[in-house]
C-alpha cells in the first residue's frame, strides 16, 4: 500500500484544489442570486413571509441531516472502516452538492445566462448528491477518496443528462424519485462495481466484518434516515393536499416495511434472531416503494401494502439475490444497493403506472390536472377554460390520456436504467486507470491506509475482542 499511499498524498490535494478552482471560476461566471435572495428586488414593503426560504428551508435542513448524518453513520458498519464510511461520505457529499448546483443550473435553472441560486437549487443538488452516495455504497471500502471524487465528478453530469431527458421530454410523475434517483443510482453503482470487480474479494475478507459498536452506529444512521424520509419524498411535491398525502404515504410505507423487516428477519434466520443487516436496511424499503406514487390518491392501504412488498423484496433479495450477483455475474454489491434501491424502485415504478392508469376525475376532481399536469388540456382547448374557472391559475398541459402518461412512465424507466448502466461502465473504466490511488485487495475495508490512527486505537478494543465476529451481513444504503 506504500506506493498507493504516496499516490494519494499527491493526487488528492491536487484533485481537490483543481476542483475548487473550477468551482470558483464557474461560480464567478455563472452564479447569481435568485429573486428571493436579491436585495435589489426586496424592500421594507415586501411580505417576507412569502419568501421561498420559509417554504423550502425546513425540507433542506431535513435532507441535510439525511445526507451527512444518516448516510454517514449508516456507512460506518465495517469494524475497521468507520472513519472511511463517515468521512469519505462527508467529503464526497460536500463536493457533489457544489458540483450539482452548477450542473443542474446549466440544465434547469439557467436563464439570462446565469444560474439564479436559491434554497430550491440546494434541495435539487442534494437529490443529485443522494444519487452519488447510493452508488458509493456499491464500492464502499474498495475505493480511495480520489476515486470517489472522480466518480462524483462524472456521475453528477450523467445524472443531469438523465434528469434533463426525463423532466424536459418524457415529463413523468416521480415525486419521491424512485425512478430518477433510486433506480439511476442503483444501476450506475452496479455498473461501476462490475467494472471494478476484484476476484479476491469473493471470499469473505478478514476486514469484511462488523462489530457491536459499528452496527450500533449504523442503526443510528438508519433511524435518522427513517425519521426524515418524509421530507425527502415530499420536498418537491405541490404544496397542499399533494404534499400532505406524500407525508402520510411515506410514514405508512416505512412503518409497514419496518414491521415486515423484523418479522421476516426472525423467520429467515435459523436461530430465530434478528439480523442487524435487516434492521439497518429493510426497514427503509417502504420509503422507496411509495416514492413514485407518493403524491397520488393511491389510498393509505395501498401505501401500507407497498411498504410490505418493499420489505419482502428487499430482505429476499439480500438473502438470495446478492450472493448470486456476486458469484455468477461478478457484481460485488458491497452494501446490497440493488435490494433497497433496485428491486424496490422497480416495484414503485409499477405501482405508479397502475396509479396513473386508474386516476380519474371521480377520484381527484379537477385537481387531477394539477397532480398529473401533463394530462391537462392544451392551451386553446375549451375544456381548459372550464377548468380554469374551477382552479384559477391552472396551466395548459399536453392533453395526454392516462394510457399515454403510463407509457411515458415506462419509457422513463427504461431510459433511466440504460443511461445509468452506460454511464456506470464508462465511469468504472476511468476509475480502473492504473495510476489512480486505490487500496490493494489486502487493505480493503480498512481505515489505516488513509487516516492517522493512534496505535492504541488501531485495533478493536478488549470488549470487542470478546464478541464473536461472524461473516458480514451486507447492509444496504438508501
Phi and psi in degrees as a GROMACS rama.xvg file:
@    title "Ramachandran Plot"
@    xaxis  label "Phi"
@    yaxis  label "Psi"
@TYPE xy
-59.6489  -45.5323  UNK-2
-62.553  -43.5394  UNK-3
-66.9134  -33.5747  UNK-4
-64.6382  -39.9332  UNK-5
-64.4397  -42.9056  UNK-6
-59.5106  -42.5161  UNK-7
-63.2193  -40.7433  UNK-8
-60.9853  -32.0043  UNK-9
-90.3343  -45.2667  UNK-10
-71.9086  -41.856  UNK-11
-64.9263  -51.447  UNK-12
-59.9431  -40.3292  UNK-13
-61.7992  -45.0471  UNK-14
-65.7918  -44.8451  UNK-15
-62.6175  -46.6645  UNK-16
-64.7449  -37.1182  UNK-17
-64.3933  -42.1992  UNK-18
-66.1474  -38.4306  UNK-19
-65.1255  -41.331  UNK-20
-62.4535  -42.7069  UNK-21
-59.7708  -45.0732  UNK-22
-65.5686  -43.2835  UNK-23
-60.1197  -45.142  UNK-24
-63.3076  -45.5889  UNK-25
-68.4896  -37.2485  UNK-26
-62.3132  -43.7404  UNK-27
-63.1067  -36.2546  UNK-28
-83.5105  -34.6064  UNK-29
-124.977  -13.8643  UNK-30
-103.581  131.892  UNK-31
-141.776  -178.025  UNK-32
-81.7707  151.216  UNK-33
-86.1354  -179.343  UNK-34
-62.3577  -29.8799  UNK-35
-82.8324  -8.56964  UNK-36
-118.698  0.326945  UNK-37
-92.31  116.27  UNK-38
-62.7895  -27.3774  UNK-39
-64.0678  -25.3275  UNK-40
-103.194  4.66066  UNK-41
-122.603  146.802  UNK-42
-155.671  -175.36  UNK-43
-66.8585  -17.794  UNK-44
-87.743  -8.77194  UNK-45
-73.0568  138.906  UNK-46
-80.4805  100.368  UNK-47
-68.6101  -19.6837  UNK-48
-68.471  -17.2618  UNK-49
-88.0681  -2.16092  UNK-50
-63.4696  140.401  UNK-51
-59.3062  -23.9304  UNK-52
-60.4601  -32.777  UNK-53
-75.8465  -18.5679  UNK-54
-92.4938  -33.9549  UNK-55
-107.269  -23.1411  UNK-56
-65.1689  -36.8891  UNK-57
-61.8755  -38.9448  UNK-58
-67.9628  -40.2889  UNK-59
-59.3516  -44.6319  UNK-60
-64.0535  -41.7583  UNK-61
-63.0787  -42.9943  UNK-62
-69.3928  -32.2526  UNK-63
-58.1454  -44.0891  UNK-64
-61.0162  -42.9271  UNK-65
-62.4159  -44.6371  UNK-66
-67.0379  -50.0326  UNK-67
-92.275  -33.9547  UNK-68
-99.6783  -47.5722  UNK-69
-61.9038  -58.0726  UNK-70
-62.2918  -43.5419  UNK-71
-58.8781  -49.8432  UNK-72
-67.2924  -40.0888  UNK-73
-61.9762  -33.4766  UNK-74
-79.7546  0.83387  UNK-75
-96.7444  29.7797  UNK-76
-80.7816  -19.7881  UNK-77
-71.8772  141.643  UNK-78
-59.6431  -38.8495  UNK-79
-112.806  16.036  UNK-80
-130.991  27.2567  UNK-81
-65.3402  -43.9045  UNK-82
-60.8163  -45.7126  UNK-83
-61.052  -44.8547  UNK-84
-61.2955  -46.5826  UNK-85
-78.7574  -45.6608  UNK-86
-75.3055  -40.7829  UNK-87
-67.5225  -31.7713  UNK-88
-61.0023  -44.738  UNK-89
-60.3636  -48.6127  UNK-90
-62.5452  -50.6829  UNK-91
-65.0841  -41.5616  UNK-92
-65.3604  -42.1423  UNK-93
-61.8788  -45.1918  UNK-94
-68.1122  -42.7311  UNK-95
-59.0117  -40.1061  UNK-96
-65.8276  -46.7159  UNK-97
-61.8808  -42.0747  UNK-98
-68.0539  -39.4069  UNK-99
-67.4684  -33.9552  UNK-100
-56.2037  -42.7397  UNK-101
-73.1683  -48.6182  UNK-102
-63.2739  -49.7766  UNK-103
-65.2568  -31.5711  UNK-104
-62.1743  -40.0912  UNK-105
-67.3522  -30.6932  UNK-106
-86.4201  -39.2112  UNK-107
-120.203  -34.2011  UNK-108
-109.317  8.46871  UNK-109
-86.286  113.622  UNK-110
-145.716  153.738  UNK-111
57.0122  27.4571  UNK-112
73.3152  11.7261  UNK-113
-132.947  155.539  UNK-114
-96.2868  115.589  UNK-115
-92.3224  108.282  UNK-116
-88.7925  129.196  UNK-117
-147.119  -179.002  UNK-118
-61.5268  -33.072  UNK-119
-63.8593  -31.8747  UNK-120
-63.8356  -39.713  UNK-121
-64.4175  -39.4175  UNK-122
-64.5692  -46.3677  UNK-123
-62.286  -38.3027  UNK-124
-65.8511  -34.6332  UNK-125
-70.696  -29.9448  UNK-126
-63.8795  -42.5713  UNK-127
-63.5997  -38.2306  UNK-128
-62.6655  -40.3877  UNK-129
-60.2307  -36.1124  UNK-130
-58.5881  -47.0949  UNK-131
-63.6914  -42.4893  UNK-132
-69.6104  -33.5278  UNK-133
-64.2868  -46.6385  UNK-134
-62.5082  -36.0387  UNK-135
-53.7264  -35.3489  UNK-136
-60.3066  -28.7587  UNK-137
-72.7416  -23.6562  UNK-138
-117.144  16.2972  UNK-139
-56.9168  129.794  UNK-140
84.0076  -7.19837  UNK-141
-115.37  4.39475  UNK-142
-132.633  155.375  UNK-143
-89.7818  164.924  UNK-144
-61.6909  -28.626  UNK-145
-62.9655  -46.3412  UNK-146
-64.0411  -37.818  UNK-147
-65.7353  -41.1848  UNK-148
-66.232  -39.0477  UNK-149
-66.473  -39.0815  UNK-150
-60.7207  -43.9526  UNK-151
-64.9208  -40.1628  UNK-152
-59.115  -35.8775  UNK-153
-88.8608  -38.019  UNK-154
-69.3584  -39.1376  UNK-155
-59.5218  -47.0131  UNK-156
-65.6678  -36.5149  UNK-157
-64.4005  -42.631  UNK-158
-62.8484  -37.8943  UNK-159
-60.7406  -37.8457  UNK-160
-65.7788  -46.6115  UNK-161
-60.9779  -43.8422  UNK-162
-62.3213  -42.5507  UNK-163
-63.2308  -43.3746  UNK-164
-64.3242  -46.9326  UNK-165
-68.296  -44.0169  UNK-166
-76.658  -40.2956  UNK-167
-82.8263  -38.4055  UNK-168
-109.604  -43.9931  UNK-169
-83.6735  -34.4534  UNK-170
52.7462  76.2821  UNK-171
-109.938  174.839  UNK-172
-101.348  116.128  UNK-173
-157.39  59.912  UNK-174
-58.4631  -39.2881  UNK-175
-89.6028  0.541447  UNK-176
72.9591  23.1388  UNK-177
-62.9726  -35.0474  UNK-178
-83.8675  -57.3954  UNK-179
-73.9677  -33.5112  UNK-180
-95.5177  -59.3364  UNK-181
-71.0829  -46.8839  UNK-182
-68.7136  -41.8688  UNK-183
-59.8838  -50.6948  UNK-184
-60.3546  -40.2725  UNK-185
-62.3255  -54.9841  UNK-186
-75.8466  -24.8044  UNK-187
-65.7505  -48.1442  UNK-188
-63.1139  -40.0262  UNK-189
-64.5606  -39.3096  UNK-190
-65.6201  -39.7886  UNK-191
-64.3914  -47.791  UNK-192
-68.9048  -26.2331  UNK-193
-64.5876  -43.3482  UNK-194
-68.9131  -33.982  UNK-195
-89.8222  21.6993  UNK-196
-52.5356  132.572  UNK-197
-121.067  104.462  UNK-198
-57.6663  -32.9477  UNK-199
-71.0578  -9.54485  UNK-200
-97.6358  3.39794  UNK-201
-64.8497  -40.2009  UNK-202
-84.4549  153.431  UNK-203
-56.6049  122.559  UNK-204
-75.3939  145.019  UNK-205
-56.1518  -31.5948  UNK-206
-89.9742  -4.37232  UNK-207
-86.1027  56.1923  UNK-208
-134.674  160.406  UNK-209
-109.882  171.386  UNK-210
-133.474  172.473  UNK-211
-57.032  -46.4788  UNK-212
-72.2839  -39.2739  UNK-213
-67.8714  -38.3924  UNK-214
-66.135  -36.7247  UNK-215
-64.5447  -42.7309  UNK-216
-64.4351  -38.076  UNK-217
-65.1671  -39.9295  UNK-218
-65.0409  -33.9827  UNK-219
-59.8973  -40.9485  UNK-220
-62.0974  -40.2088  UNK-221
-58.8373  -43.0619  UNK-222
-64.4866  -40.5167  UNK-223
-61.9477  -44.5654  UNK-224
-63.7935  -43.0658  UNK-225
-59.8908  -46.2235  UNK-226
-68.1087  -38.796  UNK-227
-97.4135  -0.271619  UNK-228
-58.9743  -36.0598  UNK-229
-56.0999  -35.9564  UNK-230
-65.8527  -38.4672  UNK-231
-61.477  -43.2367  UNK-232
-76.2102  -25.9232  UNK-233
-109.346  -0.297901  UNK-234
-58.7112  -35.8382  UNK-235
-108.811  12.1671  UNK-236
-79.4548  165.85  UNK-237
-64.264  139.425  UNK-238
-64.0334  148.644  UNK-239
103.394  -135.946  UNK-240
-65.9444  -33.0845  UNK-241
-62.3855  -46.0164  UNK-242
-67.632  -36.7416  UNK-243
-61.6297  -45.9226  UNK-244
-62.8686  -39.2486  UNK-245
-60.6492  -40.8612  UNK-246
-64.8384  -45.6226  UNK-247
-63.704  -47.5302  UNK-248
-63.8779  -38.1552  UNK-249
-66.1449  -45.0026  UNK-250
-63.6329  -43.3637  UNK-251
-63.1594  -44.6662  UNK-252
-62.1259  -43.4809  UNK-253
-63.6775  -41.0469  UNK-254
-62.4862  -42.4475  UNK-255
-65.5507  -44.098  UNK-256
-67.8262  -30.0449  UNK-257
-67.6199  -48.2531  UNK-258
-62.6406  -41.0726  UNK-259
-63.2992  -38.9917  UNK-260
-60.9092  -46.2193  UNK-261
-67.4397  -40.084  UNK-262
-64.8041  -49.6699  UNK-263
-71.1745  -31.6264  UNK-264
-62.3995  -45.12  UNK-265
-68.036  -34.4039  UNK-266
-74.6725  -37.1824  UNK-267
-87.5024  -13.427  UNK-268
-90.4932  133.107  UNK-269
-58.3549  -36.3527  UNK-270
-87.3777  2.74938  UNK-271
73.5078  15.4433  UNK-272
-101.434  162.52  UNK-273
-77.1902  143.519  UNK-274
-95.5005  130.274  UNK-275
-63.7766  -31.7298  UNK-276
-60.2603  -38.5459  UNK-277
-66.9083  -41.6652  UNK-278
-64.7438  -36.4385  UNK-279
-73.7202  -28.0402  UNK-280
-126.599  -40.7682  UNK-281
-65.8983  -29.1611  UNK-282
-62.6998  -20.2699  UNK-283
-94.3324  -4.89831  UNK-284
-60.6118  -35.1076  UNK-285
-62.7516  -28.6311  UNK-286
-65.7331  -27.9801  UNK-287
-84.8225  -43.2409  UNK-288
-66.3704  -25.1887  UNK-289
-91.1739  -5.18729  UNK-290
-59.3299  -48.4661  UNK-291
-71.0964  -22.8764  UNK-292
-118.256  19.997  UNK-293
-64.1834  -28.0939  UNK-294
-98.8655  4.3278  UNK-295
-91.6394  167.138  UNK-296
-84.957  63.7313  UNK-297
-84.055  -14.9032  UNK-298
87.7961  146.072  UNK-299
-59.0186  -36.1855  UNK-300
-67.5211  -34.8718  UNK-301
-65.8111  -38.7187  UNK-302
-62.0803  -38.6325  UNK-303
-67.6468  -43.6524  UNK-304
-63.119  -40.7619  UNK-305
-61.7497  -39.2271  UNK-306
-62.9892  -41.4652  UNK-307
-64.5321  -45.5323  UNK-308
-62.1402  -39.9668  UNK-309
-62.2946  -43.405  UNK-310
-63.1628  -42.2885  UNK-311
-64.7642  -47.3476  UNK-312
-62.9297  -40.9022  UNK-313
-65.6539  -47.2051  UNK-314
-71.8265  -35.9327  UNK-315
-71.0956  -38.0582  UNK-316
-64.1811  -40.0498  UNK-317
-63.9274  -38.4029  UNK-318
-79.6904  -37.659  UNK-319
-114.831  -38.3376  UNK-320
-79.4773  -41.4216  UNK-321
-58.1982  -46.2058  UNK-322
-61.2724  -36.8647  UNK-323
-64.7349  -44.6874  UNK-324
-61.3818  -39.0696  UNK-325
-70.9023  -43.7696  UNK-326
-83.6125  -38.7424  UNK-327
-95.7784  -36.9214  UNK-328
-108.872  2.57437  UNK-329
59.7538  35.0778  UNK-330
-108.822  97.323  UNK-331
-86.8247  83.2306  UNK-332
-79.5862  89.6504  UNK-333
-58.4251  -39.3577  UNK-334
-108.432  10.7729  UNK-335
62.3899  39.956  UNK-336
-65.1833  -21.7003  UNK-337
-65.2352  -28.2425  UNK-338
-75.8848  -47.1068  UNK-339
-83.6113  -26.146  UNK-340
-115.393  -34.1365  UNK-341
-79.1119  -59.858  UNK-342
-62.7307  -45.5324  UNK-343
-69.5859  -33.4454  UNK-344
-64.7714  -36.7866  UNK-345
-66.9132  -41.8534  UNK-346
-60.919  -43.9645  UNK-347
-62.6287  -39.4705  UNK-348
-63.4567  -45.1578  UNK-349
-62.9488  -39.4156  UNK-350
-63.9959  -39.4632  UNK-351
-67.0226  -36.662  UNK-352
-62.8835  -44.588  UNK-353
-62.9008  -42.5917  UNK-354
-64.4467  -37.3518  UNK-355
-67.4966  -41.1474  UNK-356
-65.956  -30.8854  UNK-357
-90.5156  -10.8505  UNK-358
-67.9748  131.9  UNK-359
-149.527  166.338  UNK-360
-65.7197  -22.8484  UNK-361
-63.9943  -31.1018  UNK-362
-93.1922  -40.0903  UNK-363
-100.395  -22.5373  UNK-364
71.3448  -160.373  UNK-365
-61.5096  -22.5592  UNK-366
-67.9045  -5.48581  UNK-367
-52.6173  -37.2267  UNK-368
-86.3275  0.980327  UNK-369
-95.651  -47.5883  UNK-370
-63.5036  -42.9721  UNK-371
-111.326  75.0321  UNK-372
-62.6045  -26.5888  UNK-373
-80.356  -6.59833  UNK-374
-90.3024  -7.90335  UNK-375
-64.3404  149.085  UNK-376
-59.8255  154.536  UNK-377
-72.5164  159.642  UNK-378
-60.1623  131.775  UNK-379
100.217  -14.9794  UNK-380
-75.9706  128.172  UNK-381
-56.3947  -30.8203  UNK-382
-62.3135  -34.897  UNK-383
-65.2622  -40.1165  UNK-384
-64.0355  -37.1107  UNK-385
-64.6428  -42.0656  UNK-386
-67.8858  -34.1115  UNK-387
-68.5838  -22.8394  UNK-388
-70.4625  -32.4677  UNK-389
-83.6708  -35.7863  UNK-390
-127.364  88.1945  UNK-391
-57.8192  136.54  UNK-392
90.9133  -3.70378  UNK-393
-62.816  128.156  UNK-394
-91.5802  154.414  UNK-395
-68.0107  146.898  UNK-396
-111.674  -147.091  UNK-397
-108.415  -0.932378  UNK-398
67.5564  26.5828  UNK-399
-72.264  148.069  UNK-400
-84.3575  170.742  UNK-401
-61.6031  -40.1576  UNK-402
-65.3011  -40.186  UNK-403
-65.4418  -42.4058  UNK-404
-63.1149  -38.615  UNK-405
-64.3369  -38.3974  UNK-406
-65.7386  -38.2237  UNK-407
-65.0439  -33.2604  UNK-408
-62.9099  -42.3999  UNK-409
-64.9472  -41.9137  UNK-410
-62.1702  -39.5439  UNK-411
-65.1368  -38.5055  UNK-412
-60.2745  -50.2081  UNK-413
-66.4026  -43.7662  UNK-414
-68.7034  -36.2462  UNK-415
-63.851  -46.3782  UNK-416
-64.8321  -41.9145  UNK-417
-62.9495  -47.4104  UNK-418
-62.4158  -39.9778  UNK-419
-63.1446  -44.8318  UNK-420
-66.3666  -47.0622  UNK-421
-62.2255  -45.0953  UNK-422
-64.2923  -38.2206  UNK-423
-66.0286  -39.9648  UNK-424
-63.0631  -47.0569  UNK-425
-62.8586  -40.9583  UNK-426
-65.0494  -41.4052  UNK-427
-60.5541  -38.7203  UNK-428
-64.3645  -37.5225  UNK-429
-66.3586  -42.6539  UNK-430
-67.8876  -18.9802  UNK-431
-83.1506  -4.52151  UNK-432
-53.5885  131.401  UNK-433
-64.8724  -23.9975  UNK-434
-86.8413  -5.05546  UNK-435
-75.9001  138.199  UNK-436
-61.2941  128.645  UNK-437
-151.44  138.08  UNK-438
-65.4599  144.091  UNK-439
-72.2282  166.934  UNK-440
-57.1913  -38.2037  UNK-441
-67.1903  -37.0692  UNK-442
-93.3991  6.94898  UNK-443
-62.9763  150.731  UNK-444
60.3055  33.0059  UNK-445
-136.047  132.432  UNK-446
-75.4663  -29.2169  UNK-447
-53.8872  -38.4424  UNK-448
-65.7048  -15.3975  UNK-449
-112.982  -19.4903  UNK-450
-127.054  149.56  UNK-451
-82.5335  94.6461  UNK-452
-100.699  123.453  UNK-453
-54.9478  144.105  UNK-454
-53.9033  -37.1885  UNK-455
-74.9994  -7.12233  UNK-456
-113.362  2.65995  UNK-457
-74.4255  -16.6616  UNK-458
-126.848  173.35  UNK-459
-67.4686  154.316  UNK-460
-75.4995  169.719  UNK-461
-61.9569  -34.3043  UNK-462
-63.999  -42.6858  UNK-463
-67.9691  -29.0478  UNK-464
-63.7825  -28.1408  UNK-465
-79.2168  -10.7676  UNK-466
-92.5033  124.627  UNK-467
-70.1873  128.787  UNK-468
-98.2574  125.587  UNK-469
-103.609  162.666  UNK-470
-52.9328  144.341  UNK-471
-61.4741  130.794  UNK-472
-87.5294  111.949  UNK-473
-72.3997  117.6  UNK-474
-84.5621  162.191  UNK-475
-101.531  163.644  UNK-476
-123.262  153.38  UNK-477
